């Protein structure tokens, strides 16, 4: 009996079917700067940034971690693609950049075009919401590397910022005010701990009134993008720093965008944590320090703003329900 690539576990026809399905929706993210469609060996993007005096490109790469386990268990694949794009957009926003284009990597044990289409349509949705082009990607079918129903995703984003408008840690000053914008939940961090605590006790379809739906609903809420709300405010100069609260928590991430001689004076009681965090802490008897280092605890991004601009920023961000978290003080 002869062995073919297909019965070895790789179905090229499924890959071609996926490209056929997604080509139209991916193209809706393209503007005049995108010079090629998907399917080539490389994507072309017009880099004639005449509106910038000193354009600086900003790039970042990330994944969504074991949140994918929840998506697979719940058989809901329409949100994780949005999570990935929004996470990457927030990361480069902390430099003051706006996104230009995004590229994805989708790896699986056995390619299911239905699942992959849902994931990639999530990329499309988020790219359109963030004014960003999805210009290419890679789909890899790797039997033996992943179980047949498992997949992993990663994404690379490229953005642009005027050199003189880059948010640098030296801009943060003693006395600056910390404003937090709420998260939608766990975002894309802490799922290994959340799964270890919650799944031995509850099914994903268990309903919780105080979570506003099922456990799957709470764990799969889309990672918020703060680009639409914050990018228009950057030219004012009132924002001295931005911290995307991911793995490492509020202190760990915000310390990355501040001079070493300064620290956070944070009021941990300034906001009410979403119920999902207290459920994890109570059920797992998770130490407070571990909670603070693992999760965002309800704060998705922190704006470090000039003291005399705090009221203006609170008014400008009123629709985002900003929270005064504390201030910047000497270390």
Backbone bond lengths (Angstrom), bond angles and torsions (degrees), N, CA, C in turn:
res aa  C-N    CA-C-N  psi(-1)  N-CA   C-N-CA  omega(-1)  CA-C   N-CA-C  phi
1 X - - - 1.471 - - 1.530 108.83 -
2 X 1.325 116.30 129.48 1.460 120.25 178.81 1.525 110.54 -78.52
3 X 1.306 115.42 151.50 1.474 121.75 178.55 1.527 108.10 -108.03
4 X 1.320 115.95 127.68 1.463 121.29 177.55 1.525 109.92 -109.04
5 X 1.323 114.83 166.54 1.464 119.93 177.55 1.529 109.98 -60.12
6 X 1.355 116.41 -35.96 1.457 119.82 -177.95 1.518 111.84 -67.48
7 X 1.358 117.94 -46.23 1.462 116.69 -179.40 1.523 112.09 -80.41
8 X 1.346 117.02 -4.37 1.467 120.24 167.85 1.523 111.17 -83.60
9 X 1.355 115.65 -8.92 1.461 118.75 173.31 1.504 116.41 119.49
10 X 1.348 118.11 -1.45 1.456 120.44 -178.67 1.522 109.23 -116.96
11 X 1.330 116.34 119.46 1.465 121.82 -176.85 1.527 109.23 -107.71
12 X 1.331 117.15 99.04 1.467 121.33 -179.37 1.520 110.88 -63.02
13 X 1.322 117.19 -33.23 1.467 120.21 179.61 1.525 111.34 -61.53
14 X 1.349 117.30 -38.12 1.468 120.25 178.60 1.519 110.86 -64.46
15 X 1.334 115.78 -38.41 1.458 119.46 178.06 1.513 111.92 -64.18
16 X 1.334 116.02 -41.81 1.465 119.72 178.71 1.521 111.46 -67.94
17 X 1.332 116.61 -34.78 1.460 120.46 176.37 1.527 110.89 -64.74
18 X 1.327 116.76 -39.71 1.463 120.23 178.96 1.524 110.45 -63.32
19 X 1.328 117.31 -45.35 1.470 120.33 178.99 1.522 110.45 -59.52
20 X 1.321 116.64 -41.08 1.465 120.25 178.87 1.524 110.98 -61.40
21 X 1.340 116.10 -40.95 1.465 120.15 -177.52 1.520 113.19 -68.17
22 X 1.337 116.32 -39.61 1.460 119.08 -170.46 1.522 114.16 -92.90
23 X 1.309 117.72 -12.51 1.469 119.96 -172.64 1.519 112.75 -56.40
24 X 1.322 116.78 -44.00 1.458 119.88 -177.85 1.505 113.14 -65.12
25 X 1.346 117.34 -45.19 1.467 119.77 -177.81 1.523 111.19 -70.05
26 X 1.329 117.34 -37.73 1.468 119.99 178.15 1.528 110.47 -61.63
27 X 1.314 116.17 -39.66 1.467 120.29 -177.74 1.523 111.90 -62.79
28 X 1.340 117.74 -25.60 1.473 120.03 -179.97 1.519 112.45 -67.00
29 X 1.344 117.75 -14.10 1.473 120.15 178.15 1.521 111.51 -89.43
30 X 1.326 117.97 -6.42 1.452 121.66 -173.47 1.524 111.44 -86.80
31 X 1.312 115.91 137.96 1.446 122.71 171.75 1.516 109.23 -112.30
32 X 1.339 117.46 -169.58 1.460 120.03 -177.41 1.526 114.71 -64.84
33 X 1.343 118.25 -18.58 1.468 120.20 179.82 1.531 112.56 -75.78
34 X 1.329 117.70 -21.49 1.465 120.70 179.70 1.519 107.98 -81.37
35 X 1.323 116.52 119.33 1.467 121.71 -171.14 1.514 113.50 -102.13
36 X 1.337 117.76 -5.95 1.462 121.06 179.33 1.513 110.12 -137.14
37 X 1.328 116.64 154.67 1.451 120.89 171.66 1.518 109.78 -88.91
38 X 1.337 116.51 178.65 1.462 119.17 179.16 1.519 109.35 -75.26
39 X 1.310 116.35 156.67 1.457 121.63 177.20 1.513 114.59 112.46
40 X 1.333 117.49 -13.28 1.452 119.66 178.82 1.523 111.65 -85.11
41 X 1.323 115.23 -179.48 1.461 120.19 178.52 1.523 112.18 -80.54
42 X 1.309 116.77 -18.04 1.457 121.36 178.60 1.512 109.28 -153.32
43 X 1.318 116.43 152.17 1.464 122.11 179.30 1.527 109.09 -100.63
44 X 1.308 116.43 140.09 1.460 122.08 -177.64 1.520 110.23 -111.17
45 X 1.331 115.27 133.62 1.468 121.40 -178.43 1.523 108.27 -134.95
46 X 1.321 116.82 126.70 1.458 122.34 -178.28 1.532 109.61 -67.16
47 X 1.337 116.61 119.95 1.469 121.78 -175.73 1.528 112.29 -106.51
48 X 1.326 117.67 30.42 1.471 120.01 176.43 1.529 109.15 -89.44
49 X 1.332 114.82 83.55 1.464 120.83 -174.99 1.525 110.11 -89.01
50 X 1.316 116.61 73.03 1.465 121.05 -175.09 1.517 113.11 -68.54
51 X 1.339 117.34 -19.41 1.462 120.63 -179.72 1.526 112.28 -80.94
52 X 1.330 117.46 -3.55 1.462 122.03 179.66 1.524 109.51 -112.14
53 X 1.337 116.31 138.85 1.465 120.44 174.67 1.517 111.09 -78.34
54 X 1.346 115.71 -46.46 1.459 121.81 179.21 1.530 108.61 -133.82
55 X 1.324 117.04 78.31 1.463 119.23 -177.41 1.523 112.33 -68.42
56 X 1.322 115.41 135.29 1.466 122.12 176.62 1.530 107.63 -121.30
57 X 1.325 116.89 127.59 1.458 121.09 176.83 1.525 109.68 -84.52
58 X 1.308 115.53 140.23 1.465 122.47 -179.66 1.531 107.41 -124.97
59 X 1.326 117.34 131.96 1.467 120.28 -178.74 1.515 111.03 -130.45
60 X 1.330 114.90 156.43 1.457 120.68 177.80 1.524 108.55 -156.88
61 X 1.314 115.88 154.33 1.465 120.98 178.15 1.525 108.23 -136.19
62 X 1.334 116.59 142.80 1.468 119.07 -178.83 1.523 110.36 -160.40
63 X 1.333 114.38 176.63 1.459 122.47 174.99 1.518 108.48 -135.40
64 X 1.335 116.61 -169.49 1.465 119.47 178.54 1.524 112.17 -119.70
65 X 1.331 117.27 8.04 1.461 120.29 172.80 1.517 113.52 64.84
66 X 1.333 115.12 -150.78 1.462 119.74 -173.47 1.526 112.79 -82.58
67 X 1.313 117.52 9.72 1.466 119.65 167.00 1.527 109.26 -58.59
68 X 1.346 115.94 -26.36 1.460 120.25 177.50 1.525 111.90 -62.29
69 X 1.325 117.16 -29.94 1.469 120.12 177.16 1.528 110.31 -63.21
70 X 1.335 116.11 -40.35 1.463 120.41 179.07 1.529 109.67 -66.34
71 X 1.330 116.56 -43.40 1.468 120.16 178.99 1.519 111.12 -59.29
72 X 1.345 116.80 -42.72 1.455 120.71 -179.56 1.526 111.52 -67.29
73 X 1.334 116.32 -43.37 1.469 120.08 179.89 1.517 111.79 -63.84
74 X 1.332 116.47 -37.87 1.463 121.14 -179.24 1.524 112.08 -85.71
75 X 1.343 116.93 -8.68 1.461 122.59 -175.15 1.533 111.09 54.03
76 X 1.338 113.98 45.10 1.465 120.98 177.88 1.534 107.38 -128.34
77 X 1.303 115.79 111.63 1.458 120.27 -170.48 1.535 113.05 -119.73
78 X 1.323 116.58 12.33 1.461 119.84 -174.79 1.519 113.52 -90.62
79 X 1.326 118.30 -3.95 1.470 120.34 -176.11 1.523 114.00 -109.11
80 X 1.330 118.24 -29.27 1.467 119.50 -171.82 1.526 112.13 -67.73
81 X 1.333 117.05 -29.28 1.456 119.12 175.20 1.523 111.63 -65.14
82 X 1.336 116.01 -39.93 1.461 120.04 175.60 1.524 110.73 -64.20
83 X 1.329 116.05 -41.05 1.466 120.73 177.91 1.527 111.14 -53.76
84 X 1.324 115.16 -46.88 1.461 120.17 -174.05 1.528 111.21 -65.80
85 X 1.325 117.07 -47.42 1.465 119.81 179.77 1.524 110.67 -62.17
86 X 1.321 116.82 -48.06 1.471 120.17 -176.98 1.522 111.69 -62.94
87 X 1.329 116.51 -38.81 1.463 120.11 177.29 1.534 110.39 -59.54
88 X 1.328 115.61 -48.29 1.465 119.38 -178.90 1.526 111.83 -65.23
89 X 1.326 117.42 -39.75 1.471 121.23 177.83 1.525 110.40 -60.58
90 X 1.325 116.75 -44.79 1.469 120.03 179.00 1.519 111.87 -62.57
91 X 1.319 116.55 -37.41 1.461 120.02 -178.95 1.526 111.57 -61.57
92 X 1.335 117.32 -46.81 1.465 117.61 -178.46 1.527 111.78 -78.59
93 X 1.331 116.96 -20.88 1.470 119.81 175.20 1.517 111.17 -60.37
94 X 1.327 117.46 -29.66 1.468 120.65 -178.81 1.524 112.45 -65.26
95 X 1.331 117.58 -14.20 1.465 120.88 174.52 1.526 111.83 -94.34
96 X 1.342 115.78 -9.19 1.459 121.06 -175.10 1.510 112.72 99.31
97 X 1.330 117.80 7.24 1.464 121.72 -173.10 1.519 112.67 -87.80
98 X 1.327 114.41 152.23 1.458 121.76 168.56 1.527 107.88 -105.11
99 X 1.334 118.20 147.08 1.467 120.49 -176.74 1.521 112.04 -76.07
100 X 1.325 115.36 144.03 1.460 122.14 174.79 1.523 110.82 -106.52
101 X 1.339 116.03 -56.19 1.459 118.47 -179.74 1.523 111.21 -149.73
102 X 1.328 113.74 160.71 1.467 123.01 -174.53 1.519 108.19 -132.68
103 X 1.351 115.96 143.09 1.458 121.98 175.62 1.527 108.94 -132.32
104 X 1.323 116.66 141.51 1.464 120.37 -174.77 1.519 112.14 -117.91
105 X 1.328 114.31 159.44 1.458 122.91 172.92 1.527 107.29 -129.44
106 X 1.326 116.45 122.36 1.463 123.03 -178.99 1.519 107.57 -121.19
107 X 1.327 116.56 115.07 1.467 121.68 -178.30 1.522 109.15 -119.82
108 X 1.330 116.83 138.66 1.460 119.86 -175.63 1.523 110.64 -150.86
109 X 1.333 115.54 161.32 1.451 119.96 175.69 1.511 112.27 -76.76
110 X 1.325 116.49 -38.84 1.470 122.02 175.56 1.520 107.63 -142.88
111 X 1.301 117.52 122.65 1.455 121.12 -174.64 1.524 110.90 -72.73
112 X 1.319 115.19 117.85 1.463 122.41 173.42 1.527 106.09 -106.04
113 X 1.330 118.58 106.59 1.464 119.86 -176.45 1.526 113.66 -56.58
114 X 1.336 118.37 -31.57 1.466 120.52 179.23 1.524 110.64 -65.36
115 X 1.333 116.84 -46.98 1.464 120.75 179.84 1.526 110.33 -64.39
116 X 1.324 116.61 -49.35 1.460 120.31 -178.09 1.525 111.14 -61.55
117 X 1.314 117.50 -36.74 1.464 120.43 179.23 1.526 110.70 -63.92
118 X 1.317 117.39 -42.05 1.466 120.47 177.71 1.533 110.98 -61.65
119 X 1.327 116.11 -44.63 1.465 120.03 -179.61 1.526 110.44 -61.95
120 X 1.319 116.13 -47.54 1.469 120.00 -175.95 1.518 111.21 -69.85
121 X 1.317 118.00 -33.84 1.463 119.03 174.05 1.526 111.28 -64.24
122 X 1.342 116.48 -27.00 1.465 119.75 171.80 1.515 111.46 -66.03
123 X 1.347 116.48 -40.82 1.468 119.72 174.06 1.528 110.38 -58.04
124 X 1.319 115.81 -45.59 1.467 121.11 -177.77 1.522 110.95 -60.75
125 X 1.320 116.33 -48.40 1.463 121.00 -178.51 1.522 111.01 -57.91
126 X 1.330 116.90 -48.56 1.456 120.52 -177.80 1.519 111.99 -69.46
127 X 1.332 117.26 -36.93 1.470 119.24 178.08 1.523 110.36 -61.97
128 X 1.319 117.17 -41.90 1.459 120.02 179.20 1.526 110.80 -65.36
129 X 1.318 117.04 -40.23 1.463 120.63 179.98 1.526 111.79 -66.85
130 X 1.331 116.75 -27.47 1.460 121.36 -178.77 1.529 113.00 -102.37
131 X 1.325 117.04 11.86 1.466 122.88 177.43 1.533 110.94 55.82
132 X 1.316 114.11 49.61 1.456 121.86 -172.00 1.521 108.88 -132.77
133 X 1.331 117.94 142.23 1.462 121.92 -179.43 1.525 110.81 -92.00
134 X 1.316 115.74 134.75 1.467 121.82 169.94 1.522 106.14 -92.30
135 X 1.334 116.77 102.28 1.465 118.77 -168.55 1.529 114.09 -105.93
136 X 1.312 117.82 -1.59 1.465 118.42 178.30 1.507 111.45 171.07
137 X 1.309 114.81 177.46 1.456 119.90 179.72 1.511 110.60 178.41
138 X 1.310 115.26 -174.96 1.463 121.66 -178.80 1.525 108.49 -139.56
139 X 1.326 115.64 132.39 1.458 121.65 174.02 1.520 107.98 -114.20
140 X 1.332 116.15 122.19 1.465 121.03 -176.65 1.522 109.59 -121.09
141 X 1.331 115.66 124.80 1.462 121.30 175.63 1.526 107.28 -103.78
142 X 1.349 115.73 115.65 1.469 119.85 -171.82 1.522 110.77 -131.04
143 X 1.327 118.02 80.89 1.462 120.61 176.83 1.525 110.65 -62.32
144 X 1.314 115.29 137.88 1.459 119.98 -177.70 1.516 112.51 94.12
145 X 1.320 116.65 -28.24 1.459 120.45 176.02 1.529 110.19 -85.23
146 X 1.336 115.93 -38.63 1.458 122.59 176.77 1.519 108.21 -125.35
147 X 1.328 116.60 153.07 1.457 120.31 170.80 1.529 108.17 -63.94
148 X 1.337 117.79 155.99 1.474 119.96 -174.49 1.531 114.81 -52.73
149 X 1.316 118.45 -36.88 1.466 120.31 -175.84 1.531 113.08 -94.26
150 X 1.330 117.33 -1.14 1.464 119.93 -176.61 1.520 111.26 -90.33
151 X 1.337 115.50 151.52 1.457 120.52 172.79 1.520 109.13 -149.11
152 X 1.314 115.05 161.20 1.460 121.51 175.61 1.520 107.29 -133.30
153 X 1.325 115.77 150.34 1.456 119.78 177.91 1.523 109.73 -133.43
154 X 1.311 115.02 146.61 1.459 122.39 173.79 1.517 107.25 -142.05
155 X 1.319 115.95 158.05 1.455 119.20 -178.22 1.512 111.75 -143.67
156 X 1.317 114.94 148.56 1.459 122.29 175.57 1.522 108.35 -120.47
157 X 1.318 116.27 132.64 1.452 121.13 178.95 1.520 109.35 -121.22
158 X 1.320 115.54 145.86 1.461 122.33 174.41 1.523 107.94 -126.59
159 X 1.337 115.43 129.18 1.454 121.08 178.95 1.513 110.49 -129.61
160 X 1.327 115.68 -174.79 1.460 120.73 -176.05 1.523 109.73 -142.37
161 X 1.342 114.99 145.70 1.462 121.53 177.29 1.522 108.32 -146.88
162 X 1.304 116.00 144.49 1.463 120.76 172.24 1.520 108.79 -66.74
163 X 1.335 117.18 132.62 1.460 120.77 -174.52 1.530 111.80 -53.89
164 X 1.307 117.09 -40.39 1.462 120.25 -178.78 1.511 114.43 -75.37
165 X 1.345 117.05 -6.61 1.463 121.75 -179.11 1.525 112.77 -108.00
166 X 1.334 117.12 4.75 1.462 119.82 179.43 1.533 110.13 -62.84
167 X 1.319 116.14 134.21 1.458 121.01 174.95 1.527 108.13 -79.57
168 X 1.319 115.96 111.31 1.458 121.52 -178.86 1.526 109.76 -110.23
169 X 1.337 116.07 149.95 1.462 119.01 -176.52 1.519 112.40 -61.82
170 X 1.356 117.18 -24.87 1.467 120.11 179.96 1.528 112.24 -67.76
171 X 1.329 117.89 -13.74 1.455 121.61 178.84 1.525 111.89 -74.91
172 X 1.331 117.27 -24.56 1.464 121.41 -178.14 1.522 109.52 -72.42
173 X 1.334 115.74 131.94 1.453 121.55 -174.08 1.527 111.50 -125.77
174 X 1.314 114.96 155.14 1.460 120.27 172.57 1.523 108.68 -57.88
175 X 1.335 116.41 133.90 1.454 121.36 -179.65 1.513 113.94 97.30
176 X 1.342 117.67 -13.61 1.464 119.58 176.99 1.528 110.18 -59.68
177 X 1.326 115.10 151.15 1.462 121.70 -177.27 1.522 110.22 -100.77
178 X 1.330 116.06 142.48 1.461 123.00 179.07 1.526 109.55 -98.94
179 X 1.309 116.45 117.03 1.461 121.75 175.79 1.519 108.67 -112.20
180 X 1.321 117.13 126.50 1.451 121.34 179.33 1.515 111.68 -105.20
181 X 1.329 116.63 139.28 1.462 121.20 172.51 1.524 108.08 -105.45
182 X 1.324 117.05 134.69 1.464 120.51 -173.79 1.526 113.36 -60.99
183 X 1.323 114.58 146.94 1.463 120.98 171.55 1.520 108.71 -87.45
184 X 1.323 116.33 169.54 1.458 121.19 175.96 1.528 111.54 -94.05
185 X 1.316 116.22 0.31 1.458 121.01 -177.29 1.512 109.52 149.75
186 X 1.323 117.05 -139.56 1.464 120.35 -178.35 1.528 112.80 -72.37
187 X 1.322 116.63 -15.28 1.470 122.10 -174.14 1.530 109.41 59.91
188 X 1.319 120.83 -113.00 1.472 119.79 -179.23 1.525 112.09 -129.13
189 X 1.328 117.26 25.58 1.471 119.69 -177.22 1.521 111.77 -132.69
190 X 1.319 115.14 146.40 1.458 120.83 174.50 1.515 114.40 89.01
191 X 1.325 117.67 10.90 1.469 119.00 -174.74 1.527 113.23 -72.11
192 X 1.307 118.19 -25.40 1.469 118.80 177.08 1.527 109.84 -65.32
193 X 1.329 116.36 -42.21 1.466 119.95 176.70 1.523 110.69 -69.54
194 X 1.321 117.23 -43.77 1.464 120.32 -179.48 1.528 111.26 -60.29
195 X 1.325 117.58 -42.99 1.459 120.79 179.67 1.523 111.39 -65.83
196 X 1.338 115.90 -40.97 1.469 119.87 -178.91 1.522 111.45 -63.17
197 X 1.317 117.01 -32.79 1.467 121.01 -178.79 1.525 112.10 -85.18
198 X 1.325 116.97 -46.89 1.464 120.64 -167.94 1.524 114.61 -85.42
199 X 1.326 117.64 -41.35 1.461 119.38 -168.97 1.523 115.09 -70.52
200 X 1.344 119.64 -26.15 1.465 117.14 173.98 1.530 112.95 -68.15
201 X 1.332 117.20 -16.11 1.470 120.93 -174.65 1.530 113.68 -109.22
202 X 1.331 117.57 -30.02 1.463 120.42 -173.17 1.526 110.90 -132.00
203 X 1.318 115.35 148.10 1.467 119.89 169.15 1.522 108.17 -84.33
204 X 1.302 116.32 159.51 1.467 119.96 -177.81 1.522 112.57 -68.04
205 X 1.348 116.59 -21.90 1.464 118.33 178.75 1.523 112.88 -92.86
206 X 1.346 117.18 7.57 1.468 120.55 174.73 1.524 109.02 -65.12
207 X 1.320 117.15 132.95 1.463 122.10 -176.94 1.527 110.80 -95.54
208 X 1.314 115.92 135.69 1.461 122.62 177.69 1.533 108.22 -128.47
209 X 1.328 115.94 117.92 1.461 118.62 178.91 1.524 111.47 -59.30
210 X 1.353 116.30 -40.26 1.460 118.98 -176.37 1.531 113.23 -78.02
211 X 1.329 116.89 -4.70 1.468 120.39 172.11 1.522 111.39 -101.20
212 X 1.310 115.87 -6.55 1.457 120.01 178.46 1.511 114.20 75.39
213 X 1.333 117.31 25.34 1.460 120.89 179.58 1.504 110.68 154.50
214 X 1.308 116.29 -153.59 1.458 120.81 -179.55 1.528 110.18 -80.59
215 X 1.319 114.74 167.78 1.460 119.48 175.82 1.532 109.98 -61.88
216 X 1.319 117.50 -38.56 1.467 120.33 177.03 1.519 111.30 -61.79
217 X 1.333 116.74 -41.41 1.469 120.31 177.08 1.522 110.85 -56.26
218 X 1.331 115.53 -46.62 1.469 120.22 -176.69 1.526 111.39 -67.01
219 X 1.328 117.28 -40.16 1.459 120.73 -175.35 1.532 112.83 -79.99
220 X 1.328 116.75 -19.69 1.469 119.59 -177.52 1.526 112.95 -105.97
221 X 1.332 117.64 11.01 1.464 118.32 176.72 1.527 109.66 -59.88
222 X 1.321 115.15 139.90 1.458 121.02 -172.00 1.526 111.28 -69.17
223 X 1.298 114.93 133.13 1.471 123.20 174.25 1.536 107.87 -56.50
224 X 1.312 116.93 123.33 1.466 121.05 -175.77 1.528 111.56 -69.96
225 X 1.330 115.62 144.59 1.466 121.23 168.59 1.523 107.89 -100.62
226 X 1.318 115.85 131.00 1.470 121.13 -179.69 1.531 111.82 -102.43
227 X 1.326 115.49 3.33 1.462 119.89 -178.97 1.536 112.72 -61.36
228 X 1.341 119.88 -48.92 1.468 118.85 -177.26 1.525 113.18 -59.74
229 X 1.317 117.90 -33.98 1.459 121.05 -177.84 1.520 112.99 -81.45
230 X 1.331 117.09 -37.17 1.467 120.03 -169.96 1.522 114.68 -97.42
231 X 1.325 117.65 -33.92 1.467 117.95 -174.75 1.537 112.96 -58.24
232 X 1.336 119.63 -41.17 1.464 118.81 179.08 1.528 114.08 -63.74
233 X 1.328 118.35 -18.36 1.470 121.80 -177.70 1.530 112.61 -89.58
234 X 1.322 117.96 -12.19 1.462 120.41 -174.75 1.536 113.87 -64.50
235 X 1.335 120.34 -37.75 1.470 119.00 -178.46 1.527 114.43 -61.84
236 X 1.320 118.58 -19.57 1.472 120.97 -179.76 1.524 112.24 -65.61
237 X 1.335 117.23 -24.27 1.458 120.70 -176.16 1.511 113.80 80.39
238 X 1.325 117.11 0.08 1.467 120.14 -178.86 1.527 112.29 -73.58
239 X 1.341 117.00 -24.36 1.460 120.89 179.46 1.522 108.92 -91.19
240 X 1.326 116.74 117.37 1.462 121.97 -179.35 1.523 112.51 -92.73
241 X 1.319 116.81 -20.17 1.455 119.96 -178.98 1.513 111.09 -166.86
242 X 1.332 116.08 154.37 1.457 122.77 176.32 1.520 109.04 -132.56
243 X 1.311 116.10 135.68 1.460 121.57 179.41 1.518 109.31 -124.46
244 X 1.317 116.96 116.63 1.455 122.21 175.64 1.523 107.36 -84.33
245 X 1.316 117.39 116.78 1.460 121.46 -172.69 1.529 109.39 -84.87
246 X 1.332 114.87 101.58 1.460 121.76 -179.91 1.531 108.11 -122.47
247 X 1.331 118.16 -144.86 1.456 120.27 178.93 1.521 110.93 -60.53
248 X 1.303 116.66 130.01 1.457 121.28 -173.91 1.508 112.11 112.15
249 X 1.339 115.48 -16.45 1.458 120.01 173.55 1.513 114.38 76.62
250 X 1.315 115.26 -170.67 1.459 123.02 -174.18 1.523 111.15 -64.71
251 X 1.320 116.85 -49.77 1.465 120.07 -177.39 1.527 110.88 -66.78
252 X 1.326 116.69 -48.68 1.460 120.49 -175.81 1.515 112.99 -60.79
253 X 1.324 117.13 -42.15 1.458 119.79 -177.31 1.519 112.70 -78.82
254 X 1.321 117.40 -38.48 1.460 119.31 -177.68 1.528 110.71 -71.46
255 X 1.316 117.76 -30.46 1.464 120.83 176.79 1.530 111.27 -63.52
256 X 1.323 117.64 -23.97 1.465 121.47 -179.32 1.525 112.56 -69.73
257 X 1.325 117.56 -20.73 1.473 120.24 -175.84 1.529 111.79 -111.10
258 X 1.356 116.82 19.21 1.460 121.86 -178.46 1.525 110.87 -127.24
259 X 1.332 117.53 151.89 1.472 119.64 172.17 1.521 110.57 -61.97
260 X 1.337 116.18 151.04 1.466 120.41 -176.50 1.519 113.47 -65.20
261 X 1.333 116.87 -23.41 1.461 118.77 -178.42 1.525 113.16 -81.11
262 X 1.338 116.95 1.83 1.455 121.29 179.13 1.522 109.55 -119.35
263 X 1.339 115.28 157.59 1.464 120.35 177.33 1.526 109.32 -144.43
264 X 1.318 115.93 173.25 1.462 121.53 179.78 1.524 110.69 -91.50
265 X 1.316 115.90 134.45 1.460 121.80 167.49 1.517 105.23 -105.99
266 X 1.331 115.64 93.62 1.458 122.39 -167.99 1.521 111.50 -105.59
267 X 1.323 116.31 134.09 1.459 122.12 174.79 1.526 107.70 -96.58
268 X 1.316 116.69 101.19 1.462 120.94 -176.66 1.526 112.64 -69.79
269 X 1.322 117.25 -11.03 1.467 120.91 178.49 1.522 112.41 -99.84
270 X 1.333 117.04 10.12 1.466 120.56 -175.60 1.530 112.43 -74.09
271 X 1.320 117.50 -16.20 1.460 119.98 -179.63 1.522 109.41 -141.42
272 X 1.317 114.71 159.86 1.461 120.89 177.33 1.519 108.78 -94.32
273 X 1.299 116.63 122.99 1.461 120.35 -179.58 1.527 110.55 -68.71
274 X 1.329 117.35 138.66 1.467 119.50 173.92 1.523 110.67 -56.27
275 X 1.304 115.84 148.43 1.456 122.56 -172.65 1.531 113.04 -57.64
276 X 1.332 118.25 -31.53 1.462 120.13 -177.91 1.523 111.35 -57.95
277 X 1.333 117.33 -33.48 1.467 119.99 -178.60 1.530 111.46 -74.52
278 X 1.325 116.39 -42.46 1.468 118.16 179.01 1.526 110.78 -68.56
279 X 1.330 117.35 -32.12 1.467 120.20 176.58 1.522 110.40 -62.66
280 X 1.324 116.72 -44.83 1.465 121.02 178.76 1.528 110.35 -63.45
281 X 1.320 116.26 -45.56 1.468 119.42 -176.47 1.515 111.37 -65.64
282 X 1.342 117.14 -44.13 1.462 120.43 -177.65 1.525 111.89 -68.37
283 X 1.326 116.29 -46.06 1.464 120.00 -175.89 1.522 110.98 -68.43
284 X 1.333 117.09 -39.21 1.453 120.44 -177.06 1.508 114.28 -94.36
285 X 1.341 116.57 0.12 1.463 120.60 -175.23 1.539 110.41 49.24
286 X 1.333 114.91 44.35 1.461 121.32 -176.67 1.522 109.51 -75.64
287 X 1.329 119.15 127.78 1.472 120.98 179.81 1.533 110.87 -59.71
288 X 1.319 115.58 146.66 1.459 120.75 -178.68 1.525 111.72 -57.31
289 X 1.313 117.56 -40.62 1.460 119.61 -179.68 1.521 111.20 -62.23
290 X 1.319 116.69 -37.91 1.460 120.38 178.95 1.526 110.80 -68.50
291 X 1.327 116.99 -37.81 1.466 120.35 176.44 1.527 110.16 -60.83
292 X 1.324 116.25 -44.50 1.467 120.42 -176.29 1.526 112.18 -68.51
293 X 1.307 117.91 -29.77 1.466 121.16 -179.06 1.523 112.36 -86.80
294 X 1.338 117.57 -20.51 1.460 121.77 -173.69 1.530 112.61 -96.11
295 X 1.332 116.35 -42.61 1.462 120.89 -169.15 1.529 112.35 -113.72
296 X 1.344 114.38 163.56 1.469 118.64 173.32 1.524 112.21 -80.14
297 X 1.340 117.11 -16.41 1.467 123.63 175.86 1.523 113.22 58.10
298 X 1.324 116.34 26.12 1.464 119.84 175.13 1.508 114.63 102.53
299 X 1.343 117.70 -0.53 1.471 121.87 178.38 1.527 108.27 -116.93
300 X 1.337 116.95 112.92 1.455 120.38 -174.24 1.509 114.45 -86.81
301 X 1.327 117.04 -34.28 1.462 120.80 178.98 1.523 108.30 -148.78
302 X 1.322 116.16 147.03 1.459 121.27 179.60 1.519 109.15 -117.55
303 X 1.321 115.60 127.08 1.462 122.48 175.26 1.520 108.05 -98.69
304 X 1.312 116.74 123.13 1.459 121.96 174.61 1.524 106.26 -96.79
305 X 1.328 116.37 111.85 1.468 120.44 -170.43 1.527 110.66 -121.49
306 X 1.319 115.34 153.32 1.460 120.90 176.35 1.516 109.91 -58.22
307 X 1.336 116.06 141.70 1.467 120.41 -175.85 1.517 111.43 -57.24
308 X 1.335 117.44 -42.32 1.462 119.64 -177.12 1.528 112.57 -78.15
309 X 1.338 116.90 -1.79 1.455 120.46 178.75 1.524 112.26 -107.68
310 X 1.327 117.31 -1.56 1.463 120.43 -173.35 1.523 112.24 -59.75
311 X 1.322 117.63 -43.55 1.463 120.01 -179.10 1.524 110.94 -65.06
312 X 1.345 116.90 -41.39 1.466 119.96 178.05 1.525 110.82 -61.34
313 X 1.332 115.65 -42.26 1.457 119.60 -179.19 1.525 111.23 -66.91
314 X 1.321 116.88 -40.20 1.464 120.01 178.19 1.521 110.56 -60.94
315 X 1.312 116.33 -39.08 1.462 120.34 178.80 1.528 110.75 -69.58
316 X 1.331 116.70 -43.45 1.468 120.49 -178.86 1.527 112.01 -65.07
317 X 1.326 116.11 -30.94 1.465 121.06 -176.46 1.527 112.91 -102.26
318 X 1.323 116.56 16.05 1.463 119.98 -174.20 1.529 112.03 -54.03
319 X 1.321 117.50 -37.22 1.459 120.67 179.90 1.516 114.19 -67.09
320 X 1.335 116.06 -16.39 1.467 121.24 179.41 1.527 113.05 -95.66
321 X 1.328 116.76 -0.33 1.467 122.88 -178.52 1.529 112.58 55.49
322 X 1.336 117.28 58.21 1.468 120.29 -178.68 1.523 111.96 -67.04
323 X 1.322 115.27 153.79 1.468 121.97 -177.00 1.526 107.96 -127.39
324 X 1.329 117.45 130.14 1.457 120.97 174.24 1.530 107.53 -77.37
325 X 1.330 116.05 114.58 1.463 121.03 -173.68 1.522 113.73 -97.81
326 X 1.324 117.21 -20.45 1.461 120.18 -176.80 1.523 109.17 151.97
327 X 1.308 114.93 -148.88 1.471 119.82 -175.81 1.510 110.69 -148.84
328 X 1.327 114.59 174.95 1.460 122.24 177.47 1.521 108.48 -99.96
329 X 1.335 116.55 130.37 1.468 120.95 -178.36 1.522 109.03 -131.65
330 X 1.314 116.39 171.21 1.460 120.28 176.73 1.519 110.45 -67.03
331 X 1.328 115.43 144.65 1.453 119.88 179.84 1.523 109.92 -70.06
